Amino acid sequence: MDLSAIFSALGVIFCGTLIGGRVAGMLHVPRVTGYLLTGLLVGPSFAHLTGLPQLISSEVLKDLRIVTDIALGLILLSIGGQCRTENLKRWKHRILWFSFGEICLTFLLVTLSVASLNLLVVKTSLPGFSLVETSLTLALLLGTITITTAPAVTLMVIREYKADGPVTHTALTLVGLNNVVSILAFIVLSQILLQPDFPIASVLWQMLGPLLVGGLLGFAASVWAQRLETPSEKKLLLLGAVFTVTGVCRTLGISPLLATLFLGLVLANSSPRWHLLEESLQQFDYPLYVAFFFIAGANLHLETLPNIGLLGLGYFCARVLGKLVGARVGAHFGNFNRERGIHTGFTLLAQGGVAIGLATTLTRQWPAGGRLLETMVLGSVVLFELIGPLAIRFGLVRAGEVPILSLLEKRAPQGTIEGLHNVVQHFRSSLGIPAGHQLSDPGDILVKHIMRRNVETITNDTPFNELLHLIAHSRYDRFPVIDGDGHFVGMINYTEIRNLVFEPTLAKLVVASDLAGERHIAMHPDQTLREALEILQKYRYISYFPVIDPEQPKHLLGILSQNDLLAAFRRAGKQ
């Protein structure tokens, strides 16, 4: 291990991602794409194809594997934390039907496409397998791998654009379910297809072992978290849990990916302090995630693209079609609206580390077929890693869950010369010579730039008991009510109805429109944040304001929260 090369590589990684992220923002694409492309440009694959000197060698990338392992563990911990029972209770069985429809259609399309192409066109036969056996084995294994969705890309794009809403929460839950189902199905199918005489107990251990390790350590961490007070201690606990789970799983020869995912799931559902743990995690994880994407880009194998062939192309197209159409079918199965299915499909296209991990595992179990399958997966991952962030951004923006302010890339607050001047002035000020500067007024930003457009609404005929169920599993305390034509009726304020007591017989007669207050404080989209702040100061008890079209008073455009309003002032002030 060459320490000087590793430290130099880390310097290239963090400086490179700083530049790549800024360029990506200027081009209005997700910063994740900038991180991946920057890594790709300085990686060994690009250097080999262009004849340029490589800034980071393959050997150094192998030494940096621990960085990606830590980052992926923390990412899966966060994704597992999204699978909270409160979400499942809110959606009941509908989210499982959504996942079932999306997974099944994606699996079937990829399996049928790969099997048909190999049987009828490519006709590749592997040693010890007939043409039919080769086609079915490759198709079924690729079908299980195609279910995976890159958790890292999904989480980072959501965080970058501060997305929040029904599609965001649905996507994060489906990402967790996709990866759990894919890993478990891969374990079972790979043993049945490649080692049918393998002991059933070993297969069960490969499936249940990670759940047991992640569950036990997650429960232990939940108990320990009760005794921790400072954010620093919570960070140490999370890092210790991820390291311990990964180390134990590698020692036992079971999947650390599944175990860390289950660790997050158990922590989120058993710890009363999960929200504090999650906040602590977000305070230090970003540099690790940035390094993860840079290294992922540097590890992309451009030379595999020409080799994926017709089978790889069929796999790529079938997966894209499966995710997009499968999400619509799943939304129909789960009784979600059509738009939820359309937008969620785009958020599930990214594919990366989990798929590569499964393909690499297969090369050890089945060298001949595993290498062919790995080549197709690696080539496809190059494409999915590049289009995935753009697709996620597109889906979230179209869903109306991204504040416009998050889409506007601010110019650097100072040019290079001006920045140098201000540094000198600040240094002079530190020596006792005062120096000042002015910031632009964030109050000139408009409400429509930060409001959230995709709103969880309640229909006016929602029964009282169902309304209570929705309120109990929501993080909001004010709920817009609309009629059958989508017209805004009013707002239900939890603080006003929480003390109401109804007779059971009368409760059946009460619907949402009976509780919606016609008098409500609303914002207009073209109001400035300065005006919005004045309203907020006057009505401090209101946490969410409806944003109404002034020309169509019954048209609900979105909601504006106190948190988004104050965050916009802080963010714009820093700019």
N, C-alpha and C positions, 0 to 999 in steps of 0.2 A: 504494500500500500504506500503510494507516494503522497505524503501529506501536503507537500508544496503544490502538487497538481490538483489535489482536492480543494485546498483553500483558493487557488486561482479559479477553479471551476465554480466554486460558490460565489466568488466575486463576479464572474461572468453571468451567472444565473440571475443574481439579484439586480445588477445593473442592466442586464439585457431585458429582464421583465419590466423594469421601470420604463425603458424606452419603448418596448413593444406594447405595453399597456397604454402609453400615451398616444402612440401612433394609431392603435386600434380605436381609441376614443375619438380621435380626429376624423377617422373614417366611418364613425358611427357603427362599428361592429363591436360585439362583446370583447372585453379585455382578455377573456380566456383564449379567444382566437389569436390575439396578439402574443400571448405567452407561448402558445403552442407553435406558432409560426416562427417566433424568435428562437425557440429551442431547435426547431427543424433546421433553420438556417445555419446554426453553429454546430449542429450535430455531425457525427461521422458519416451518416448516409448521404447528406447533401454535399459534404466535402469530397466524398468518394466520387460522386457523379460529376461534379464540376471541376475536380482537380485542385480545389482550393485547400489551403492548410486548415486542419480541424482544430478548433479552439478547445473542444472537449473530446477526449478519446473514448472508445468503447470500454476500456479498462476502468477509467474514472467513473463512467456511468454505472458500471457494476458496483464500484465501491460506494456510490451514492444511493444504492438500493435501499438502504436503511431509511433515508429521508422519505422516499416514496412509500415505503411500508408504513411509517408513522403517519404520514398524511392520509393515506388511504384508510388506515384504521380509524382516524379521527373523523373522516368523511362518513364512513359507514356507521360510526357511532351516532353522528348527527342524523343520518337518514333513518336509522333504527328508532331514534327519538321522535321522529315524526309519526310513527305508527302507534299513536296513543289511543287507549280505549275510548277516550272521550270523542275522538273523531269517528271511530268505528260505531260507537253508540249513536252519534249524530246521523251517520249514514246508514246505520243498522247493517243489514246484509247486502245493501245495494253496492257498496264499494267492492265487495267480494265478487259480485256478479260482473261489475265493470272490469275488474282484473281478469276474471275468468274469460270473458269475451275477447279482450285484447290479447291475452296470452295464447289462447287456443287458435285464433285466426292467424296470428303471426307465426306460430309453430307450424300450422298446417300449410300455409302458403310457402314458407321456406322449404319445408320437408318435401312437398310435392314438386316444387320447382327444381330443386337440386336432384331429386331422384329421377324426374322425367328427363332433364337435360343429360344426365349421365347415361341413362338407359337408351335414349334415342339419338343423341348427338355426339357427346364426348366419348362414351363407351370406354371409360377407364376401369381396368380390373386390377386389384391389388393382390400380392402374393397370398395364397391360401384362401382367397375369396372369389366367388364367381362374380359375374357382372351384376347380377341382381343383388347379391349379398353386399357387394361394394357400394352399390347405389343406395340401398336402404340404410346401411350403416352410416355412410357419410351424411345422408340426408337427415337421419334422426338425430345424430350428434350435433350437426349444424343447427337443426331446429331447436335444440335445447339451449345452445349458446346464443342464438339470435334473440332469445327472450330477454337477455340482460340489457340493462340501461345504465349508462355511465353515471354513477351517483355524484362523482366529483364535478363534472361539467354542469349537471342540473343544479346542484346546490350553489355553485359559484355564480352562475348567471342570475339565479333568483336573488342572491345576496347583492350582486352588483347593481341590479336595477331596482332593488327594494320592492320586489313584487310581493303582493299580498292579495289573497282572495280565494274563491272556490277552486279555480283551476290550479293555482299554486299549491294549495293543500292537497288536492287530488293527485297532482303529479308527484309530489314528494312521497305520498303514501304508496302509489303504484310503483315507483322506483324501488322502494323497499321490498314490496311483494314480488316484483319481477325477479329481483336478484335472489331472493330466498327460493322461489320456485325453480329458477334456472339451475342453481347450484345443487339442490336436492335431486332434480330430475336428471342432471348430468351424472351424479354419483350412481344413481340406479341404472340408467341406460348404459353407461360405459361398462359397468360390471356385467350386465345381462348380455350385451352384444359382444364384448371382447373377452370376458372371463366368466362364462356361464357356470363353471364349476367352483367359482370363488365362494367361500363360506358366507352364508347369509348373515351370520353374526357380524362379520367384518363390514358388510354393507350397512347394516343397522348402526354400527359404531361410527362409520363415516358420516351418517346422516344425523344421528342423535348426539354424538360426542360434542360437536361444536355448540349445539343448543344447550347441552348440559353445562359445559365450561362457561359459555357466555352468560347463562342464566344464574349460575351459582355466584360467579364473580360480580355480576350486575347487582344481585341482591345484597351481597356483602358490601359493595361500594355504596349502595343506598343507605345501609345502616350506618356506615362510617361517615357518610355525608352529613348525618344528623349532628355530629359532634364538631363539624368544621364551621368556622365563623368567617374567616377572611377569604377574599377571592383567590389569593395566592395558594392557599391550602386546597381550594377546590380544583385549581389548575393541576396541582401536583397529583391529586386523586385521579383525575381523568387520564393524565398521562400514564400514571402507574397502572391503572386498570387496562388501558390499551396495550401497554408493553407486556403486562403479565398475561393477558389473554393470548396475544400473539406468540409469546414464548412458550406457553403451555401447549398451545395447539401445534406448533412446529415440533415440539418434543414428542407429542402423541401421534403425529402424522395425520392430523385432521385439518379441515379448512379454517384458517384464521379469519377469512373474509366473512363467512357465515357466523362465526362466533362473535366478532366485534359488532356485526349488525344486530345480533340478538342481545349483546351487552347493552347497546343503546336502547333497545326496545324494553328490556327489563328495568333499566335505570329510569326511563321516562315514566313508566307505569307504576313503579314501586316507591320512588323517592318523592316525598313532598317538596323537596328542594330542587327538582329537576330544572325549573326555569332559571334558578340561580346558577346551577352547574352549566346550563346552556349559555348563559351570558358570560360566564368565565371562559368557556371554550372559545367564544367568538372574539375574545380580547387578545388571543395569542395565536390563533390557528392560521391567519391569513398568509404570513410569510411561508409557512409549510405548504399551503395549498398552491401558492404561486410557484414555488420550487417544483412541486409535483407536476404541474402542467408544463413547465419548461423542460423538465427531464423527460416527460412523456413525449413532447415534441422532438427532442433530441433522439429518442429511441425509435421514432417512426422509421420504417424501412421503405424508403421510396423505391428501392430496387425491386420490391415485391409487386408493385403495381402492374408491370407488364406481365407478371406471371400468374395473376389471379385467374386469367382465362375466362371462358364462358361460364364455368361453374361459379366462380367468384362474382362475376357480373350478375348472374341469376340470383345468387344469394343476396347481393346488395339491393337489387331492385325489389326482390320479394320482401325483404325486411322493411324497406321504406313503405311499400304498399301495405304490408301487414300491420305495421304500427299505426299508420294513418287511418286505414279502414277499420282495423281492430278496435281502435279507441272509440270510433263511432258505434260499432256494434256493441262494445262493452257498455257504453253510455246508454244505449237502448235497453240492454239486458238489465242494467241497474236502475232504470227509470230516471236517468239524468237527462237534462235537456240536450238537444242536438248540438248547440254551440259548445257545451262543455266537452263533448266528445271530439269535436273538430279541433278545438284549441289544445286539448290535452294531448292529442296524437302527435303534434309537433314537438311537445316537450319530452317525448320518449324516444326520439331518434338517436340521440348520442349513444355511442358505444365505445368502450375503452378497456381499462385495466382488468375488470372482472372477466370479460370475454377473452382477453389475451392470457390471463391466468388459467382459465379452463382449457384453452387450446394448448398451452405449454404442458399442462398436466397430461393431456392426451398423447403428446409425443413420447412421453416416458412409458405409457401403457401400450401404445400401438405405434411403434416407430415409423412404419411405412405409411400408413394412412394418416397418422398424426401430423407428419411433416406436410403432407398435401393440404390437410385441413388448416393447419397453422398458417400456411402461406396465404390461403384465401381469407382467413380471419384478419391477419396482419394487414393485407392489402386493403380490405374493406374498412378496417379501423382507421387507416390513414384518411379515408374519405369521410367516415362518420365523425371523426374528431374535428374535422374542419367545418363540416356543414352542421354538426350537432348544435354548437352554441348559437349559430344564426337561426336555426329552426326553433330552438327554445325561446330565444328573444322574440321571434316572430309570433309564436303562439301566445306568449304572455302579453305582448303589446296588443295583439288583436283581441285578446280577452278583456282588455281594459283594466289590467291589474298592475300596470306600471305607471307611476306618476310621470307626466311629461317632463318634469324637471330632471328626472333621472336619465332621460334620453338626450338631454342637451349637454353636450360636452363643452365645458367652460374652457375658454382660452386660458393659457397660463396667466396668472394675475399680473405678471411682470415680464417684460422682455429681458434678454440677457444683460444688456447694458444697464437697464433700469434696476434689475436685480442686483448687479454688482454695486451700483450706486447706493441702493438701500442697505446692502450689507456693510458698506463703508460707513454710511450714516449711523447705522445701529451700533457699530463698533465705537464710533465717536460718542454716541449717547452713553454707552457703557463706561466711557472714560469721564463722563460728566457733562458732555455737550449734548443738549436735548436735540432730538430729531423726531419728526412725526410723519405720519402718512395718513391718507384718507381711503376709506373703503367705499365702494358703491353701495347704495341703499338697497337692501334686499326687500324692502317694503314695496318696491315697484313691480315685483313678480306678481303674476295674476293667479287667482284661485284655480283656474282651469289647468295650470301647469303642475299643480301638486295634488289635485283631487284624485280619488280612486274611482274609476268609471265602472268597474264590474262590481256590483253591489249585491250582497245577499239580501234579497227582498222577501217579504211575506205577503202572500195573496190575501185579499180582504175576506175570503170565505174560509180561512184556516180555522178549524175548531180550537176552542180554548185549551183543551188537554194537549193537542198537538203543538200549539203555540208554546205552552209551558215547556214541552220537551225540547223544542228548538232553542228557546232561551237558555235552558239549563246547559246545553252543550255548545253555546256560542260564547266568544270572548267579547262580544259587543254588549252595550247596555241600551242602545237605541236602535230601533229596527224600522226601516221604511216599509210602508204598506202600499201595495198597488192593487188595482182592480184587474178584471179579466182582460182588459185592453191594454194593460201596462201603464195606465195613468196613475199618477201619484195621488194617494188618498190622504196620507198623514204619517205621523211617527208614533210608534209605541215606545214609551219610556219605561224601562224596567223599574226605575225607582218609584214611579207613580203607581204601578200595578202590583208590586211585590207584596204589599200589605193587604191587597184585596182578598176577600174570602167569599167563595161562592158555594152555594149548596150544590151537591153533585148533580141534581136534576136540572138546576139552572145553568150549570157549567156547560152542559151539552148544547144549550141554546146560544151561548156567547161565541162570537167569532171575532177575528182580528179587527175588522172594521169598527166593531163596537168599542174597542179600546184605543183606537188610533186617534190621537188628538189632532183636531183640525188646525189649531193654533200652533204653529211651529216657527222657530227661528231658522231661516234659510239663507244660504249664500247664493250669489250669482257668479257665473264663471268668469266674468270680466272685472270683478272686484279685485282690488289690489290686496296683497297680504297685509298691508298697513291697515286697510279698512277691516279686513277679517280679524286682525288682532284686536282692534277696538271692540268688535262684537264679542270676541272671546273674553276679553276683560270684563265686559258687561254681564256675560252669561257664563261664568266660570264653571257652573255645575253641568254644563252640556259638553259631552266628550266628542260627539259626532254631529255634524251639521249636514243636512241635505243640501245639495247644490241643484238649484232649479233654473230652468231656462226662463228668463224674464218675459220672453214673448209667448211662451207656452207654459203657464204656471203649473200645469198638470204633468209636465215632462221632467222626470227625474234624471239628471245627468250623471250624478255620482254622489259621493260623500267626502267631506273634509273632516279629518280628525284633528284634535288638539295636538297630538304627537307629530303628525305630518307638518302642521303649520309651524310649530316651534322648531322642528328639525330643519325646515327650509330656511328659517332665519339664521340658525347656527351655521348651516352649510354654506349659504350664500355669504354670510359674514366672513367666514374663513377664506372664501374665494377672494 
